[in-house]
Structure formats: structure tokens, C-alpha cells
Amino acid sequence: QVQLVESGGGLVQAGGSLRLSCAASGTIYSIDDMGWYRQAPGKQRELVAAVKGRFTISRDNAKNTVYLQMDSLKPEDTAVYYCNADIRPYYYSARITYWGQGTQVTVSS
């Protein structure tokens, strides 16, 4: 069984920074991709893309971990942030998409 565990969310003032982490654990043969999505209240879940000067996504393959460094945060960045990963549990497995439980990021003005 595979788990994605996120950490690093919280409350920050506008202009501040947060770093989210997501670690995959369990039965893992390979991880094809890892990334981040977010969902604001009343909105659909959307992909979080790297934004120059604001959001940087990095990955540590040795730790099965993906990071989201968020700088110059704005109130409109307030959302629940979800980790997403496409994983093959065994060498013969098809790729399966897993989701983390989500971590709240709140940016105050």
C-alpha cells in the first residue's frame, strides 16, 4: 500500500514564504511523476505550476519526496494543497495515481 504524506502548511502573511513537503512511502517500484494541486473554497482543483519568482517545485528521488517552495505569497494562494503521484507499486503494475490528504495554506492580507 502506498501513502503520500504532506507537511508544511499553515498561516502566513502576504509576502511570506512556505515550503510544503510530500513523502511517498509503502510498496513502491517506481514513481513516474510527482506534483502539486490546490483547491480554493468554491473552486475546482487545479494544477500548481512553477511560477518564476514565486513557486518552485523540486524533487528528491532518493527520498521519494517532492517539495513546493512558495515565496511572495498572496491571499489568492489560500487553498488546500494536495500532493499527487503516479506510482508503480510492483515492476509489473500499471501506473496508479495517488493523492495525499491535503494541507491547508492560508495567506492573510
C-alpha positions in Angstrom: 0.0 0.0 0.0 1.2 3.5 -0.9 0.8 6.6 1.2 1.5 10.2 0.4 2.0 12.4 3.5 2.1 16.2 3.2 3.5 18.7 5.7 4.4 22.3 5.9 1.1 24.1 5.5 -0.1 26.9 7.8 -0.9 30.5 8.2 1.4 33.2 6.7 1.1 36.8 6.0 1.1 38.1 2.4 4.6 38.3 1.0 5.7 35.5 3.2 7.0 32.0 2.3 6.1 28.4 3.0 7.7 25.1 2.0 5.5 22.1 1.5 6.8 18.6 1.5 5.2 15.3 0.3 6.8 12.0 1.0 5.7 8.8 -0.6 6.0 5.5 1.3 4.9 1.9 1.2 5.3 -0.6 -1.7 6.9 1.4 -4.5 8.7 0.0 -7.5 8.9 3.4 -9.3 7.5 6.9 -9.3 6.8 8.2 -12.7 5.8 11.7 -11.6 5.0 13.8 -8.5 3.4 17.2 -8.4 1.1 19.5 -6.6 -2.5 20.6 -7.0 -4.6 23.1 -5.0 -8.2 23.7 -4.3 -9.6 27.0 -3.1 -13.0 27.3 -1.5 -15.7 27.1 -4.1 -13.3 26.3 -6.9 -12.1 23.3 -8.8 -8.8 21.6 -8.0 -6.1 23.0 -10.2 -2.5 22.1 -11.1 0.2 24.1 -9.3 2.8 25.0 -11.8 6.2 26.6 -11.2 5.9 30.3 -11.3 9.2 32.3 -11.7 9.9 34.2 -8.5 7.0 32.6 -6.6 6.6 28.8 -6.8 9.4 26.3 -7.2 8.8 22.6 -7.4 11.7 20.2 -6.7 12.1 16.5 -6.1 14.4 14.3 -4.1 14.2 10.9 -5.8 16.3 9.2 -3.1 13.7 10.2 -0.5 10.6 9.8 -2.7 9.8 13.3 -1.8 8.5 16.4 -3.7 8.7 19.9 -2.4 6.8 23.1 -3.2 8.6 26.3 -2.2 6.2 29.2 -2.2 7.5 32.7 -2.0 5.8 36.1 -2.2 2.6 34.5 -1.2 -0.7 36.3 -1.9 -4.1 35.9 -0.3 -5.4 34.3 -3.5 -2.9 31.5 -2.9 -5.1 30.4 0.0 -6.2 26.8 -0.6 -5.8 23.2 0.4 -2.7 21.9 -1.3 -2.6 18.3 -2.4 0.3 16.1 -3.4 -0.2 13.8 -6.4 2.0 11.0 -7.6 1.9 8.4 -10.4 3.4 5.2 -8.9 4.0 1.6 -9.9 3.9 -0.5 -6.7 5.5 -3.5 -8.5 7.5 -3.9 -11.7 4.5 -5.5 -13.4 2.0 -2.9 -12.1 0.2 -0.4 -14.2 0.7 3.2 -13.1 -1.6 4.2 -10.3 -2.4 7.8 -9.3 -2.3 8.5 -5.6 -3.3 11.6 -3.6 -2.2 13.0 -0.3 -4.7 14.1 2.4 -4.1 17.8 1.7 -2.6 20.6 3.7 -4.2 24.0 4.3 -2.3 27.1 3.3 -3.8 30.4 4.4 -2.4 33.7 3.4 -3.6 36.7 5.3 -3.6 40.2 3.8 
